[in-house]
Amino acid sequence: MVRKQPTGKLFPSAHAVDRECRVMTALAGADLPVPRTFRLCDEPAVIGTKFYVMEYVERRQLTETALPGCSRVGRRCIYTHLGEALAALHQVVPDAVGLGDFGRPGNYFARQIHRWSRQFRDSATEPIDSMDRLMKWLPDHTPADVQPCIVHGDFRLGDLLLHPSEPRVVAVLDWKLSTLGDGLEDLSYWLQEYHFLEPEGSYTLPGADLDDLGVPSESELMATYRTLTGLPPIENWLF
């Protein structure tokens, strides 16, 4: 399969397929479901943009978070496996896989807030008071730095491929936002799926009967993640 950078004007560092290829290649030796990569071409003249080639993975791709069509047992297994995959990623030692220089040290959240705030302002078409308040609140409540790990940056159901018939993850995709940072960013980004509504008619988790679906609760997945990573109780979860 070919993964290429979009054409046209891009934000700085956006759609960095070369960076994505590097982290996937580095994680090939780790116990993680990451597709193999074969070749990166950073010469745009070949097909008009940067690209790389990776293996094709037989899979299902489910994007509706309530997992319609799956059994109760299957849903629980899938969500548990998602948590296990995320914890396994954050347990990889960056230096051990050649990614010790994959991100700038320190101030991870502060840099994220600065970058996304700047990009929001650059692309905004009208004033949004709630965003202005959020961009002011976040820097005032930033947690202390921790030992950095490899973070995916966009960890969610839609970026994961499932086995064609078994309830387990076979590939984690879309590593363009990966860097070294705080693993809680990945965890909290994923678990927002328990709170944010999707378009009407979608089968999503907010308001659903999780017990009836067989889906673990948010607190269960947090507990699973903490157990696997040895993380203490999470403070400042609102942030």
C-alpha positions in Angstrom: 0.0 0.0 0.0 1.1 3.5 -0.8 0.8 6.3 1.9 1.4 9.7 0.4 1.4 13.3 1.5 -1.5 15.5 0.2 -0.7 18.0 -2.4 -1.3 21.7 -2.0 -0.5 24.1 0.8 0.1 22.4 4.2 0.6 23.7 7.7 4.2 23.4 8.9 4.9 19.7 10.0 1.4 18.6 8.9 1.1 15.3 7.0 4.7 14.3 7.7 4.7 10.9 6.0 8.5 10.6 6.3 8.1 11.0 10.1 5.3 8.4 10.1 7.4 6.0 8.1 10.3 6.4 10.5 8.3 5.6 13.7 6.6 2.6 12.1 9.9 1.2 10.9 11.4 1.7 14.3 8.5 -0.1 16.1 8.7 -3.2 13.8 10.8 -5.0 16.4 8.5 -4.1 19.3 5.6 -6.3 20.4 3.1 -4.0 18.6 0.6 -4.4 15.7 2.4 -2.1 13.3 2.5 -2.7 9.5 5.9 -3.3 8.0 7.3 -0.5 5.9 9.4 -1.1 2.7 10.5 2.1 1.2 10.3 5.9 1.7 10.5 8.3 -1.2 11.0 11.9 -0.2 11.5 13.1 -3.8 8.1 14.8 -4.7 8.9 14.6 -8.4 8.2 10.9 -8.6 4.4 11.1 -8.0 4.0 14.7 -7.1 4.4 14.3 -3.3 6.4 12.4 -0.6 5.2 8.8 -0.1 6.2 5.4 1.4 5.1 1.8 0.8 3.9 -0.4 3.5 2.5 -3.9 3.7 -1.2 -4.6 3.0 -3.1 -5.9 6.1 -6.2 -8.1 5.8 -8.6 -6.4 8.2 -11.9 -4.8 9.2 -12.0 -1.1 9.9 -14.8 0.0 12.2 -15.4 3.6 13.0 -18.7 3.6 14.9 -17.5 3.3 18.5 -20.5 1.2 19.7 -19.2 -1.5 17.3 -22.5 -2.5 15.6 -22.5 -6.0 14.3 -20.1 -7.2 17.0 -21.1 -9.5 19.9 -21.0 -8.4 23.6 -17.9 -10.5 24.1 -16.3 -9.2 20.9 -16.8 -5.6 21.9 -15.2 -6.2 25.3 -12.3 -8.0 23.8 -11.7 -5.3 21.2 -11.7 -2.4 23.7 -9.5 -4.3 26.1 -7.1 -5.0 23.3 -7.0 -1.3 22.3 -6.0 -0.5 25.9 -3.3 -3.2 25.9 -1.9 -1.9 22.5 -1.7 1.6 23.8 -0.1 0.5 27.1 2.4 -1.6 25.1 3.3 1.4 22.9 4.0 3.6 26.0 6.2 0.9 27.5 8.6 1.0 24.5 11.9 2.7 25.5 12.5 5.3 22.8 16.3 5.0 22.9 16.0 1.2 22.5 14.3 1.5 19.1 16.3 4.4 17.8 13.8 7.1 18.6 15.5 8.9 21.4 15.7 12.0 19.3 12.1 11.7 17.9 10.9 14.7 19.8 12.1 17.8 21.7 12.6 17.1 25.4 10.3 18.8 28.0 7.3 21.1 27.8 5.3 18.6 25.8 1.8 19.9 26.6 2.9 23.5 26.5 4.2 23.0 23.0 1.1 21.1 21.9 -1.1 24.0 23.2 1.0 26.6 21.5 1.0 24.8 18.2 -2.7 23.9 18.1 -3.7 27.4 19.3 -1.6 29.0 16.5 -3.1 26.7 13.9 -6.6 27.4 15.1 -6.1 31.1 14.9 -4.5 30.8 11.4 -7.5 28.8 10.1 -10.4 30.4 12.1 -13.0 32.1 9.9 -15.0 33.8 12.8 -14.5 34.5 16.5 -15.3 31.6 18.9 -15.4 32.7 22.5 -15.3 29.2 23.9 -12.1 28.5 22.1 -10.5 31.7 23.3 -11.4 30.7 26.9 -10.0 27.2 26.4 -6.7 28.5 24.9 -6.4 30.7 28.0 -7.4 28.0 30.5 -5.1 25.2 29.3 -1.7 27.0 29.8 -2.8 27.8 33.4 -3.5 24.1 34.2 -0.7 22.3 32.4 0.7 19.3 34.5 4.3 18.8 35.3 6.6 17.0 32.8 7.0 13.3 33.0 9.6 10.9 31.5 8.6 11.0 27.8 7.4 8.0 25.9 6.4 7.4 22.3 2.9 8.9 21.8 0.8 8.1 18.7 -1.0 11.5 18.8 -4.3 10.4 17.2 -5.1 7.1 18.9 -8.7 6.2 18.2 -10.8 3.4 16.8 -10.9 4.8 13.3 -7.1 4.6 13.1 -6.9 0.9 14.1 -7.5 -2.1 11.9 -9.1 -5.2 13.4 -8.6 -8.9 12.4 -11.1 -9.9 9.7 -12.9 -12.3 12.1 -11.3 -12.1 15.5 -11.8 -9.3 18.1 -8.3 -8.0 18.2 -6.2 -5.2 16.7 -3.9 -6.2 13.8 -2.5 -2.8 12.8 -2.2 0.7 14.3 -2.1 3.4 11.5 -1.8 7.1 11.0 1.3 8.0 12.9 1.8 11.4 11.4 1.3 13.2 14.8 3.6 10.8 16.8 6.4 12.2 18.9 7.9 11.9 22.4 5.6 13.1 25.1 3.1 12.2 27.9 1.2 9.0 27.3 -1.8 10.4 29.1 -2.4 12.6 26.0 -3.0 9.4 24.0 -5.1 7.9 26.7 -7.3 10.9 27.2 -7.7 11.5 23.4 -8.9 8.0 22.9 -11.3 8.0 25.9 -13.0 11.2 24.7 -15.0 8.8 22.6 -17.1 8.1 25.7 -18.2 11.8 25.7 -18.3 13.4 22.2 -21.4 12.7 20.1 -21.0 11.9 16.4 -23.6 12.7 13.7 -27.1 11.6 14.3 -27.7 8.0 13.4 -24.1 6.9 14.3 -23.7 4.1 16.8 -21.5 5.8 19.4 -20.8 5.4 23.1 -22.2 8.6 24.7 -25.6 7.8 26.2 -25.3 4.1 25.3 -25.9 1.2 27.7 -22.3 0.0 28.0 -23.2 -3.0 30.1 -25.7 -4.1 27.4 -23.2 -3.6 24.7 -20.4 -5.4 26.6 -18.1 -2.3 26.3 -15.8 -1.7 29.3 -16.5 1.6 31.1 -14.1 4.5 30.8 -12.9 3.9 34.4 -12.3 0.2 33.6 -10.0 1.1 30.6 -8.2 3.7 32.7 -7.6 1.0 35.3 -6.4 -1.5 32.7 -4.0 1.1 31.3 -2.6 2.0 34.7 -2.1 -1.6 35.7 -0.2 -2.4 32.5 2.0 0.7 32.7 2.4 0.9 36.5 1.0 4.4 36.5 -0.2 5.9 39.8 -3.6 7.4 40.2 -4.1 10.1 37.5 -4.3 13.7 38.8 -5.6 16.6 36.8 -7.7 14.3 34.6 -9.9 17.3 33.6 -6.9 18.8 31.8 
